[in-house]
Structures are given as structure tokens and as C-alpha cells.
């Protein structure tokens, strides 16, 4: 009983209503800041990624300040209290919240080290999509089919993550097209080049090209035309791929360029070998 009394004497019950008010105000301030900066980012598209990054820092700061203010409101921060919090509370909460603390520290490292930013297109643990939110505990990634993936921040300290645009608005897109090795390859290459250059989504200030190679896939020998170009904005990634693919397929039909034909088992192709053939990347 005496120990409970000694603990209670450090609390300020009269501060609990104000602490609850601070909690509500903190949540409202964080949400208002996020929505306001989201609208600002939509208005100034060229600064969208920088604005999203600033929103992550502001939201983190609002929650941190709110939490410290609530603690100061309900607890007498005397030397004895600080000593107690530094001992028993630290040990107890350390075991109970070790994963959360690790994720928070990892979140700070992600924000400072910037392996990726809000708005980046990244590949992580088999998932590919856009980083929508970097929070205290986790990162939210939305795939291109609009599936939201929540990943604990601590995962990014040990696993590899690939960023397609690394904080930039524009990003390189790679598209592969397969034709038969007996087709008019120069004509097919011109069709792909024209489809790239005429797309409204391409960023012409960056270099782009079409590379040719021989590949095998599922019993086919084929010539692979690999188109590499930058899209104006990562949000146009799928629109760009669809636009170019439609133009290329229409161009191939008009020019009579045919896809590869299946080979019979055991047939070979002059000038190729198993070592020089490889699986093409998916479009």
C-alpha cells in the first residue's frame, strides 16, 4: 500500500483531462498537416516528392511533441520520477515494446539515410509499388494493383530495397518485345523507337534507346527488342507502358512483323547457344 501511495503521489490527476485534450489535438494536427500538404503536392506537381517528404517529418514531430507534452501534464517530473522512469519503466517497457522501439529507430534512420522517400517506386520482399507513407512504426507501400502493404520499419535495416526513381519524379521504364528471328529487325526497331518518341509520357530530356538481343523462352527462339526510356512522372508508369505497347503492336501488325514461332524439340538456331540465351524480363 505504501509503495502504491508513493507512486500515486507523483501523478497529477487534474492533468488527465488536459492530456486527453492534447491527444485529440495531436491527432487532429497530424491529420490536418498531412491532408494540407497532400493537396499542396497535387497543386505543385514538380515539388510533390519534396512536399511529401516534409509531411513525414512534420507528422513525426507532431506526434513526438504531443507525447512528451502529455507525459509532462500527468506526471510530476521530479528527480525521483526521472530516476524511476529511467530504471523500472525503461526495463519494463524495453521488453514490452522492443519491436516498436526498433521500428521507431529504424523509421528515423530511413528518414535521415533516405534509402527511399515518399513517392518512390520500390521493390521490397517481392512487392513492387509506390511508398505512400513513412510512419513511426511502419512504411505503407501501395502496389500497382492498388493493394496496400504495411512493412515494419525494422525490416529495412536488414533487407535490401530497390528504388526505381530514388527521390526523383521521373523514372526509367524498361519494355521488352519479342519477334521472330527471320523478321525485318531494323523495321521492327524503328517501330519501337517511333512508339517511344511519340508517347506523350516520355521524358525526352533523358537518353532513351532500343537494344537488340537473341533469347529463348519456352521453346522459342526470338529477337528481343528492349526499350529503355524515362517517364515524365512515376505516376504515369503504367500509362506509358500501355501507350507504347499498343503503338508497337499496331506498328508490328501494319508492317507484317510476326512473333517468334515455337521450335520442335531438339532444334537449334545458328549463332546461339544455351550459354548465350536467357529469359527476357517481363513487360
Backbone bond lengths (Angstrom), bond angles and torsions (degrees), N, CA, C in turn:
res aa  C-N    CA-C-N  psi(-1)  N-CA   C-N-CA  omega(-1)  CA-C   N-CA-C  phi
1 X - - - 1.467 - - 1.528 110.95 -
2 X 1.331 115.83 -42.17 1.459 118.65 179.75 1.518 111.27 -64.33
3 X 1.368 116.36 -36.26 1.455 119.35 -179.38 1.530 109.96 -67.82
4 X 1.364 116.61 -39.84 1.450 119.13 177.88 1.518 110.73 -64.20
5 X 1.330 116.32 -40.42 1.459 120.37 179.49 1.523 111.01 -63.13
6 X 1.350 116.66 -39.89 1.458 119.99 -179.06 1.525 111.43 -66.84
7 X 1.335 116.56 -30.45 1.464 119.66 177.83 1.512 110.65 -75.08
8 X 1.334 116.08 -43.35 1.460 120.43 -176.73 1.521 111.34 -63.98
9 X 1.317 117.42 -30.75 1.463 119.74 -176.30 1.528 112.95 -66.54
10 X 1.349 116.37 -17.65 1.460 119.03 177.19 1.524 112.82 -87.50
11 X 1.338 116.86 -10.07 1.453 120.61 -179.93 1.520 110.87 -86.69
12 X 1.311 115.80 154.45 1.466 121.87 176.70 1.527 108.46 -119.12
13 X 1.340 116.97 88.49 1.474 120.05 -177.65 1.525 112.28 -57.27
14 X 1.334 116.39 -32.50 1.471 118.55 -179.02 1.529 112.07 -67.01
15 X 1.343 116.33 -15.55 1.462 119.16 179.82 1.523 114.10 -89.94
16 X 1.346 117.51 -6.51 1.468 120.08 -177.39 1.526 112.31 -63.20
17 X 1.346 119.97 -46.10 1.482 118.74 178.32 1.520 112.24 -59.09
18 X 1.333 116.47 -40.21 1.459 119.22 179.20 1.532 110.99 -67.81
19 X 1.348 116.75 -34.78 1.462 120.49 177.77 1.529 110.62 -64.84
20 X 1.339 116.40 -40.59 1.466 119.90 176.95 1.527 110.84 -64.23
21 X 1.337 115.17 -38.46 1.468 119.18 176.92 1.531 110.30 -63.61
22 X 1.343 115.80 -41.45 1.464 119.39 177.34 1.530 111.52 -61.66
23 X 1.333 116.07 -37.78 1.457 120.10 178.80 1.529 110.68 -61.54
24 X 1.332 115.72 -47.23 1.467 120.29 179.99 1.533 110.44 -62.90
25 X 1.343 116.53 -44.69 1.462 120.32 -179.21 1.535 111.51 -64.76
26 X 1.330 116.13 -35.99 1.466 119.59 178.96 1.522 110.98 -64.28
27 X 1.335 116.34 -45.54 1.470 120.49 179.48 1.529 110.47 -63.35
28 X 1.349 116.15 -43.72 1.471 119.91 179.84 1.524 110.70 -63.74
29 X 1.336 117.02 -43.43 1.463 120.47 -179.44 1.526 111.36 -63.21
30 X 1.341 116.72 -41.09 1.466 120.22 -179.83 1.527 110.91 -64.97
31 X 1.341 116.37 -44.16 1.461 119.43 -179.31 1.527 111.71 -68.68
32 X 1.334 116.47 -39.01 1.469 120.03 179.17 1.532 110.29 -64.19
33 X 1.339 115.79 -42.43 1.464 119.83 179.08 1.516 111.16 -62.59
34 X 1.342 116.54 -44.03 1.462 120.67 -179.44 1.520 111.57 -62.07
35 X 1.340 116.66 -47.79 1.460 120.15 -177.90 1.531 111.59 -66.99
36 X 1.330 116.22 -39.29 1.469 119.56 -179.85 1.522 111.12 -63.94
37 X 1.324 116.41 -44.50 1.466 119.51 -179.40 1.526 111.69 -72.05
38 X 1.330 117.43 -30.12 1.462 119.62 174.72 1.530 110.66 -62.93
39 X 1.338 116.25 -44.47 1.472 120.08 177.83 1.533 110.86 -64.53
40 X 1.345 115.44 -38.27 1.461 119.38 178.57 1.531 110.71 -64.48
41 X 1.354 115.90 -39.34 1.452 119.77 178.88 1.520 112.51 -65.98
42 X 1.328 117.17 -34.52 1.463 120.51 176.81 1.523 111.41 -69.45
43 X 1.332 116.03 -31.37 1.462 119.84 -179.91 1.522 111.28 -74.71
44 X 1.333 116.66 -40.60 1.464 121.32 179.72 1.528 108.05 -111.51
45 X 1.332 116.03 83.11 1.469 121.59 -172.92 1.518 112.76 -61.58
46 X 1.344 117.26 -34.31 1.460 119.48 -177.42 1.524 112.64 -70.69
47 X 1.340 116.63 -17.62 1.468 121.21 178.77 1.529 111.87 -110.46
48 X 1.325 116.25 13.04 1.465 120.23 -171.99 1.523 113.10 -59.74
49 X 1.331 117.67 -44.50 1.461 120.13 -176.58 1.534 111.59 -67.88
50 X 1.342 116.55 -38.52 1.467 119.80 177.85 1.527 110.75 -65.84
51 X 1.325 116.64 -39.44 1.462 120.70 179.29 1.530 110.25 -66.48
52 X 1.339 117.57 -40.64 1.461 120.88 177.70 1.528 111.56 -63.57
53 X 1.327 115.71 -37.62 1.467 119.92 177.79 1.527 110.37 -65.30
54 X 1.336 117.08 -42.52 1.462 120.86 177.75 1.527 111.07 -62.87
55 X 1.325 116.65 -37.07 1.466 120.58 179.00 1.527 111.36 -62.15
56 X 1.340 117.14 -37.89 1.466 120.87 178.42 1.527 111.15 -63.20
57 X 1.342 117.09 -44.39 1.467 120.70 179.15 1.533 111.05 -65.27
58 X 1.335 117.21 -43.87 1.463 120.56 -178.60 1.526 111.37 -64.30
59 X 1.328 116.58 -43.12 1.462 120.00 179.70 1.524 110.99 -63.31
60 X 1.329 116.24 -41.64 1.461 120.61 177.69 1.527 110.38 -61.66
61 X 1.323 117.20 -44.82 1.463 121.43 -179.91 1.513 112.59 -64.85
62 X 1.339 117.70 -38.34 1.468 121.16 179.80 1.519 110.57 -63.28
63 X 1.325 116.99 -46.09 1.473 119.86 179.78 1.531 111.36 -65.20
64 X 1.334 117.27 -39.63 1.457 120.05 -178.96 1.520 111.36 -66.02
65 X 1.334 117.72 -46.84 1.462 121.56 178.77 1.516 110.89 -63.42
66 X 1.344 116.81 -40.98 1.461 120.27 178.61 1.515 112.69 -61.62
67 X 1.332 116.64 -41.95 1.465 120.51 179.82 1.532 111.31 -64.62
68 X 1.333 116.77 -44.33 1.468 119.95 179.07 1.526 111.49 -64.53
69 X 1.325 117.16 -38.36 1.465 120.62 179.05 1.520 111.32 -65.70
70 X 1.321 117.47 -38.97 1.471 120.73 179.03 1.524 111.61 -65.85
71 X 1.332 116.21 -40.36 1.470 119.23 177.51 1.524 110.68 -63.61
72 X 1.324 117.28 -44.07 1.468 120.89 179.82 1.519 111.48 -64.96
73 X 1.334 117.24 -25.05 1.469 120.82 -178.01 1.521 112.42 -77.30
74 X 1.324 117.90 -34.11 1.468 120.46 -173.65 1.528 113.10 -105.47
75 X 1.345 118.75 -2.30 1.459 120.55 -177.31 1.527 109.80 -131.19
76 X 1.341 116.26 136.02 1.458 121.72 172.23 1.532 107.61 -76.43
77 X 1.309 117.64 110.38 1.454 121.36 -175.62 1.528 111.42 -84.26
78 X 1.332 115.36 65.91 1.461 120.97 175.49 1.522 109.04 -84.67
79 X 1.319 116.13 173.77 1.460 120.07 178.40 1.521 111.64 -61.48
80 X 1.350 115.09 -37.55 1.468 118.69 179.87 1.523 110.44 -65.51
81 X 1.323 116.43 -39.65 1.464 120.31 179.47 1.520 110.45 -65.71
82 X 1.327 116.26 -45.50 1.454 119.13 -179.91 1.526 111.16 -61.83
83 X 1.330 116.36 -37.92 1.454 120.01 177.71 1.525 110.91 -65.18
84 X 1.322 115.77 -42.41 1.466 120.08 -179.76 1.524 111.07 -65.82
85 X 1.333 115.99 -43.87 1.462 119.83 178.66 1.522 111.31 -64.04
86 X 1.337 115.46 -35.29 1.458 119.14 179.51 1.509 113.65 -73.65
87 X 1.336 116.41 -16.76 1.466 119.99 -179.68 1.511 113.42 -104.45
88 X 1.348 114.46 -84.79 1.459 118.53 -173.65 1.535 113.32 -62.75
89 X 1.338 116.79 -46.25 1.470 119.58 -178.07 1.518 111.26 -64.06
90 X 1.335 117.08 -39.71 1.462 120.34 -179.21 1.518 111.23 -63.85
91 X 1.340 115.77 -41.89 1.465 119.39 179.71 1.525 110.82 -66.99
92 X 1.344 116.18 -46.95 1.470 120.07 -177.83 1.527 111.67 -64.01
93 X 1.317 115.60 -48.85 1.466 119.08 -179.13 1.516 111.62 -70.27
94 X 1.335 116.41 -28.35 1.465 119.31 178.77 1.515 111.96 -61.44
95 X 1.351 116.00 -42.87 1.458 119.26 177.46 1.516 111.81 -73.01
96 X 1.333 117.05 -38.99 1.463 120.11 -175.82 1.523 112.87 -74.44
97 X 1.332 115.93 -33.76 1.469 119.80 -173.38 1.519 113.08 -119.83
98 X 1.327 117.11 26.90 1.468 119.01 -176.07 1.525 111.68 -62.31
99 X 1.339 117.10 -39.05 1.465 119.27 179.32 1.525 111.18 -67.25
100 X 1.354 115.46 -39.94 1.461 118.91 179.10 1.520 110.94 -65.65
101 X 1.337 116.56 -43.74 1.465 120.36 179.03 1.526 110.53 -62.40
102 X 1.336 116.52 -41.34 1.471 119.73 178.50 1.522 110.60 -62.03
103 X 1.340 116.64 -39.17 1.457 120.17 179.35 1.527 111.70 -68.51
104 X 1.346 116.58 -37.48 1.464 119.89 178.65 1.526 110.68 -65.87
105 X 1.330 116.36 -44.87 1.468 119.95 178.35 1.529 109.57 -63.01
106 X 1.344 115.65 -41.80 1.467 119.02 178.25 1.523 110.86 -63.67
107 X 1.351 116.85 -36.31 1.456 119.89 177.47 1.517 112.01 -62.10
108 X 1.340 116.43 -41.09 1.467 120.20 176.40 1.529 111.14 -63.73
109 X 1.337 116.32 -40.11 1.461 120.09 178.59 1.521 110.65 -64.15
110 X 1.349 116.59 -41.01 1.466 120.63 178.65 1.528 110.37 -62.44
111 X 1.343 116.90 -41.86 1.459 120.51 -179.17 1.525 111.91 -67.08
112 X 1.330 116.46 -35.65 1.472 120.27 -177.44 1.524 111.26 -84.42
113 X 1.336 116.48 -47.60 1.463 120.55 -176.57 1.534 112.34 -75.38
114 X 1.325 117.28 -27.30 1.467 124.33 176.37 1.532 113.96 55.64
115 X 1.351 118.32 56.82 1.471 118.34 169.92 1.527 110.66 -65.85
116 X 1.317 116.12 -22.36 1.461 123.68 173.37 1.517 107.48 -158.50
117 X 1.326 116.70 167.29 1.452 122.26 179.75 1.518 109.40 -132.86
118 X 1.317 115.57 167.97 1.460 119.88 173.90 1.527 108.38 -61.13
119 X 1.318 116.39 129.23 1.458 121.47 -177.67 1.510 113.99 100.88
120 X 1.347 118.04 -12.75 1.460 121.03 178.54 1.525 111.02 -73.11
121 X 1.329 116.00 149.45 1.459 122.55 170.76 1.525 107.01 -96.54
122 X 1.333 116.43 116.67 1.459 120.46 -174.15 1.526 110.94 -128.77
123 X 1.331 114.17 158.40 1.461 122.28 172.51 1.518 107.55 -115.70
124 X 1.344 116.21 124.83 1.467 120.24 -178.95 1.520 108.95 -147.96
125 X 1.337 115.86 126.09 1.465 122.79 174.85 1.535 111.57 53.06
126 X 1.319 116.55 39.93 1.458 120.42 177.87 1.514 115.30 86.23
127 X 1.324 117.35 -3.65 1.467 121.35 179.50 1.528 109.55 -105.08
128 X 1.339 115.38 145.03 1.455 120.84 176.23 1.526 108.80 -130.98
129 X 1.313 116.12 131.49 1.450 119.36 179.37 1.515 111.45 177.84
130 X 1.328 115.74 -164.22 1.462 122.05 -176.20 1.527 110.21 -104.29
131 X 1.336 116.45 135.97 1.457 121.52 175.07 1.525 108.08 -73.57
132 X 1.341 115.87 117.22 1.458 120.85 -178.29 1.522 112.95 -100.49
133 X 1.346 116.79 -24.93 1.470 118.46 -173.94 1.522 109.25 -157.45
134 X 1.338 116.33 133.61 1.465 122.37 171.88 1.519 106.48 -116.34
135 X 1.333 116.65 107.43 1.460 121.45 -174.63 1.508 113.11 -107.44
136 X 1.335 115.53 -172.83 1.458 121.02 179.94 1.521 111.75 -66.17
137 X 1.326 116.62 -36.62 1.465 121.06 -174.36 1.520 113.91 -107.03
138 X 1.332 116.76 -33.01 1.456 118.81 -171.22 1.521 111.81 -149.60
139 X 1.317 113.88 169.87 1.464 123.11 175.24 1.524 107.65 -114.34
140 X 1.339 115.90 136.07 1.459 120.09 177.10 1.526 108.95 -103.56
141 X 1.325 115.32 123.38 1.456 122.92 178.07 1.525 108.15 -115.40
142 X 1.328 116.68 129.99 1.468 121.56 178.83 1.521 107.66 -109.47
143 X 1.348 115.79 119.23 1.459 120.57 -179.68 1.528 110.11 -71.79
144 X 1.334 115.87 170.33 1.455 120.40 -176.94 1.524 112.59 -70.85
145 X 1.353 117.57 -14.39 1.461 119.91 172.91 1.535 111.34 -98.12
146 X 1.355 115.22 21.40 1.462 123.42 173.00 1.528 113.42 66.64
147 X 1.326 116.33 34.49 1.468 121.26 173.74 1.519 108.76 -100.29
148 X 1.326 116.86 128.51 1.467 120.56 -178.82 1.524 110.28 -90.71
149 X 1.336 116.33 125.77 1.460 123.22 178.62 1.520 108.09 -112.82
150 X 1.334 117.40 125.65 1.460 122.66 177.51 1.526 109.07 -102.73
151 X 1.333 116.37 122.28 1.458 121.61 -175.37 1.523 109.24 -121.84
152 X 1.347 119.46 124.21 1.464 121.01 177.04 1.529 111.12 -58.99
153 X 1.317 115.76 139.96 1.470 119.89 -178.43 1.519 112.86 -58.32
154 X 1.346 116.67 -33.26 1.464 119.65 -176.60 1.526 112.14 -62.56
155 X 1.333 118.17 -23.30 1.469 121.31 179.44 1.523 111.40 -63.13
156 X 1.319 116.91 -30.49 1.456 120.38 -175.27 1.527 112.43 -77.39
157 X 1.347 117.80 -8.55 1.458 120.46 177.52 1.524 112.09 -81.34
158 X 1.345 116.85 -21.89 1.461 120.10 -174.78 1.525 113.09 -118.63
159 X 1.339 118.23 -25.23 1.459 121.20 -176.53 1.526 110.85 -103.05
160 X 1.324 116.32 156.25 1.462 122.02 -179.51 1.519 110.56 -83.53
161 X 1.320 115.52 143.17 1.461 121.74 176.38 1.527 108.04 -132.18
162 X 1.332 116.28 135.71 1.467 121.62 -179.92 1.516 109.35 -109.72
163 X 1.340 116.30 126.75 1.466 121.82 179.68 1.521 109.02 -107.49
164 X 1.338 115.75 125.94 1.454 120.52 -177.05 1.514 113.97 -76.25
165 X 1.333 117.43 -30.23 1.471 119.27 -177.30 1.526 113.28 -122.61
166 X 1.328 119.11 -11.83 1.477 123.61 171.66 1.525 112.87 49.08
167 X 1.331 116.27 51.37 1.451 120.62 175.27 1.510 114.89 88.61
168 X 1.326 118.24 -7.11 1.463 121.37 179.07 1.525 110.01 -91.86
169 X 1.325 116.57 156.75 1.456 120.46 177.68 1.522 110.38 -75.46
170 X 1.349 116.85 -40.02 1.454 120.16 -179.27 1.525 110.65 -85.21
171 X 1.344 116.68 160.28 1.463 120.98 -177.80 1.527 109.43 -153.61
172 X 1.343 116.48 144.76 1.462 119.88 176.63 1.519 110.26 -75.18
173 X 1.341 115.48 136.32 1.457 122.76 176.76 1.520 108.05 -116.83
174 X 1.330 116.57 138.37 1.464 121.73 179.38 1.520 108.77 -117.55
175 X 1.344 116.81 127.68 1.461 123.19 179.61 1.520 108.94 -128.13
176 X 1.340 116.82 133.78 1.457 122.02 -179.81 1.526 110.80 -112.16
177 X 1.335 115.63 138.20 1.459 122.32 176.99 1.524 108.34 -130.24
178 X 1.343 116.88 135.96 1.449 122.51 -177.66 1.523 110.46 -111.59
179 X 1.342 116.40 133.11 1.458 122.12 174.67 1.525 108.63 -132.82
180 X 1.317 116.62 165.09 1.453 120.60 178.13 1.513 111.48 -68.42
181 X 1.333 117.48 147.11 1.468 120.23 -178.87 1.532 113.14 -67.29
182 X 1.350 118.07 -15.58 1.455 121.64 179.80 1.533 112.44 -94.99
183 X 1.346 117.19 8.53 1.450 120.62 -177.98 1.539 111.03 -88.65
184 X 1.336 114.96 172.62 1.470 120.81 179.58 1.537 108.11 -77.30
185 X 1.320 115.38 93.70 1.467 120.10 -173.82 1.532 111.95 -67.54
186 X 1.334 120.75 -45.56 1.476 119.45 177.74 1.527 112.69 -57.62
187 X 1.348 116.70 -40.70 1.470 119.53 178.81 1.523 110.65 -64.97
188 X 1.327 116.51 -42.84 1.461 120.09 179.46 1.524 111.05 -62.60
189 X 1.339 115.91 -39.98 1.466 119.60 179.65 1.521 110.81 -64.93
190 X 1.340 117.17 -39.08 1.471 120.08 177.92 1.520 111.08 -63.90
191 X 1.321 116.83 -37.38 1.468 120.65 178.99 1.526 110.39 -62.57
192 X 1.338 116.59 -43.95 1.468 120.23 179.19 1.524 110.25 -65.20
193 X 1.319 117.40 -42.42 1.465 120.98 179.49 1.525 111.30 -62.57
194 X 1.321 116.86 -42.42 1.466 120.51 179.10 1.527 111.17 -66.15
195 X 1.340 116.22 -37.07 1.466 119.63 178.50 1.529 110.96 -64.47
196 X 1.337 116.58 -38.87 1.463 120.32 177.46 1.525 110.89 -65.85
197 X 1.337 115.52 -51.68 1.466 120.46 -173.68 1.528 112.47 -64.95
198 X 1.335 117.82 -28.60 1.460 120.49 -176.56 1.520 113.67 -92.06
199 X 1.338 117.41 -3.72 1.467 119.48 179.33 1.528 110.13 -73.70
200 X 1.306 116.63 136.63 1.462 120.27 -179.61 1.524 112.47 -74.28
201 X 1.333 118.14 -9.10 1.454 121.51 -177.25 1.530 113.09 -96.05
202 X 1.337 118.99 -8.16 1.459 121.03 -174.89 1.529 110.47 -76.84
203 X 1.328 115.56 145.33 1.461 122.40 176.16 1.533 107.29 -98.12
204 X 1.329 116.42 95.73 1.463 121.27 -172.22 1.522 113.44 -71.72
205 X 1.345 118.38 -13.24 1.459 120.15 178.44 1.523 111.60 -73.72
206 X 1.329 117.04 -16.96 1.468 121.18 176.55 1.525 109.16 -98.33
207 X 1.335 118.20 150.71 1.472 120.51 179.22 1.526 111.48 -66.87
208 X 1.312 116.01 147.25 1.458 121.93 175.66 1.526 108.36 -142.32
209 X 1.331 117.09 153.98 1.461 120.16 -179.15 1.522 110.68 -158.45
210 X 1.326 115.08 172.12 1.465 123.07 176.96 1.521 107.30 -128.07
211 X 1.331 117.28 120.35 1.457 123.17 -177.92 1.523 110.02 -104.62
212 X 1.336 116.31 144.03 1.465 122.22 -177.42 1.522 110.02 -115.02
213 X 1.339 117.00 136.72 1.464 121.81 176.80 1.521 108.94 -154.83
214 X 1.343 116.02 162.55 1.459 122.30 177.70 1.523 108.50 -102.10
215 X 1.338 116.64 131.94 1.459 121.44 -177.02 1.523 109.32 -135.48
216 X 1.307 116.59 166.75 1.466 122.73 170.77 1.509 108.24 -125.63
217 X 1.333 114.82 145.33 1.455 119.49 179.69 1.522 109.09 -157.79
218 X 1.352 115.97 118.93 1.463 121.62 175.78 1.524 112.30 52.47
219 X 1.325 117.59 45.75 1.452 120.99 177.64 1.509 115.35 84.60
220 X 1.325 117.55 5.95 1.464 121.63 -179.91 1.527 110.04 -106.69
221 X 1.344 115.60 141.32 1.452 120.93 160.90 1.518 106.14 -98.43
222 X 1.290 117.14 136.05 1.459 119.77 -176.30 1.517 110.82 -149.95
223 X 1.321 114.34 158.59 1.462 121.38 169.55 1.526 106.97 -98.72
224 X 1.303 115.62 124.31 1.465 121.39 -179.55 1.518 110.15 -98.26
225 X 1.316 116.43 125.65 1.461 122.77 173.42 1.523 106.89 -104.84
226 X 1.310 116.15 109.62 1.468 121.45 -177.22 1.526 109.35 -102.10
227 X 1.328 115.58 113.06 1.468 121.60 -179.73 1.519 109.17 -93.79
228 X 1.340 117.08 130.18 1.462 123.13 177.79 1.519 108.70 -125.35
229 X 1.325 116.44 120.91 1.469 120.43 -179.36 1.520 108.92 -154.51
230 X 1.327 116.29 159.10 1.461 122.22 178.73 1.526 109.57 -94.80
231 X 1.324 115.23 138.36 1.454 121.57 175.12 1.526 108.15 -94.14
232 X 1.344 116.26 148.65 1.470 120.46 -176.51 1.517 112.85 -59.45
233 X 1.322 116.66 -40.03 1.463 121.96 -177.80 1.519 107.46 -145.52
234 X 1.336 117.04 139.81 1.461 120.56 -177.18 1.521 112.24 -58.12
235 X 1.336 117.61 -25.38 1.462 119.45 -179.65 1.525 111.90 -69.74
236 X 1.342 117.36 -13.26 1.461 121.37 178.04 1.530 112.00 -97.49
237 X 1.336 117.72 13.05 1.461 120.74 -175.11 1.529 111.93 -55.17
238 X 1.324 117.75 -54.45 1.455 121.44 -177.51 1.525 111.75 -70.73
239 X 1.331 117.17 -36.36 1.463 120.10 177.84 1.522 110.32 -63.07
240 X 1.340 116.69 -40.35 1.462 121.36 178.60 1.525 110.55 -65.02
241 X 1.334 117.06 -47.12 1.463 120.75 -179.61 1.523 111.05 -61.10
242 X 1.333 116.74 -42.92 1.465 120.51 179.72 1.520 111.13 -66.00
243 X 1.331 117.11 -43.89 1.459 122.17 -178.81 1.531 110.99 -60.48
244 X 1.330 117.13 -49.42 1.462 121.30 -178.36 1.531 110.63 -66.49
245 X 1.332 117.13 -42.03 1.464 120.04 -179.61 1.524 111.59 -61.14
246 X 1.326 117.19 -44.07 1.462 120.29 178.64 1.527 111.44 -61.78
247 X 1.329 117.29 -42.25 1.467 121.02 -179.99 1.536 110.82 -65.73
248 X 1.328 116.52 -40.91 1.457 120.05 -179.11 1.530 110.65 -66.62
249 X 1.323 117.83 -46.58 1.466 120.25 -179.23 1.521 111.66 -62.41
250 X 1.331 116.42 -40.38 1.460 119.97 176.99 1.529 110.62 -65.13
251 X 1.330 116.87 -40.70 1.452 120.42 177.47 1.526 112.57 -64.44
252 X 1.343 116.64 -40.49 1.464 120.31 177.49 1.525 111.04 -62.42
253 X 1.337 117.32 -42.19 1.471 120.48 179.56 1.530 110.82 -63.12
254 X 1.335 116.06 -44.04 1.463 119.97 -178.69 1.531 111.88 -65.21
255 X 1.331 116.67 -35.82 1.465 120.84 -177.55 1.520 113.00 -89.63
256 X 1.332 117.22 -4.00 1.458 120.46 -179.23 1.505 114.35 73.52
257 X 1.333 117.13 24.22 1.468 121.25 178.03 1.525 108.28 -82.57
258 X 1.341 116.34 121.72 1.463 121.31 -172.95 1.523 111.55 -102.75
259 X 1.331 117.02 154.11 1.472 120.54 174.99 1.511 110.24 -72.07
260 X 1.343 118.64 169.71 1.464 121.24 -179.28 1.519 111.47 -68.34
261 X 1.336 116.27 148.85 1.469 122.15 177.59 1.515 109.43 -99.00
262 X 1.346 116.51 147.07 1.463 120.73 -178.64 1.524 110.07 -68.55
263 X 1.320 115.39 137.89 1.455 121.38 178.46 1.512 110.13 -90.94
264 X 1.326 116.90 152.80 1.451 120.34 173.39 1.521 109.25 -74.02
265 X 1.320 115.62 154.07 1.461 119.98 -178.27 1.534 110.46 -58.01
266 X 1.305 116.10 131.36 1.458 121.18 176.12 1.512 113.85 92.08
267 X 1.365 118.51 -8.17 1.448 118.88 180.00 1.520 110.30 -74.24
268 X 1.288 115.53 152.22 1.447 120.75 177.69 1.504 110.91 -118.21
269 X 1.308 116.02 176.16 1.467 121.17 178.38 1.513 108.20 -134.66
270 X 1.325 118.20 128.44 1.462 120.40 -177.17 1.520 112.03 -56.76
271 X 1.296 114.89 136.04 1.459 119.80 173.17 1.519 114.29 84.34
272 X 1.331 118.39 4.55 1.468 119.80 178.84 1.512 108.61 -126.06
273 X 1.313 115.61 160.21 1.455 122.05 177.30 1.509 107.98 -147.19
274 X 1.353 117.61 162.91 1.468 118.34 179.05 1.517 112.67 -55.16
275 X 1.357 116.83 -32.84 1.464 119.01 -178.26 1.523 111.56 -70.58
276 X 1.360 117.18 -29.53 1.459 119.09 -175.77 1.516 112.70 -91.44
277 X 1.343 116.45 -3.86 1.460 120.04 -179.43 1.517 109.15 -100.20
278 X 1.293 116.61 150.17 1.458 119.90 178.98 1.516 109.70 -154.04
279 X 1.292 115.55 161.31 1.462 121.43 177.97 1.514 110.02 -71.49
280 X 1.325 117.81 131.43 1.473 119.06 176.90 1.511 110.93 -77.72
281 X 1.331 115.55 151.91 1.462 119.36 175.49 1.515 109.19 -69.83
282 X 1.338 116.53 150.51 1.448 121.10 179.36 1.510 110.25 -74.40
283 X 1.342 115.26 145.36 1.460 119.83 176.96 1.503 109.88 -69.47
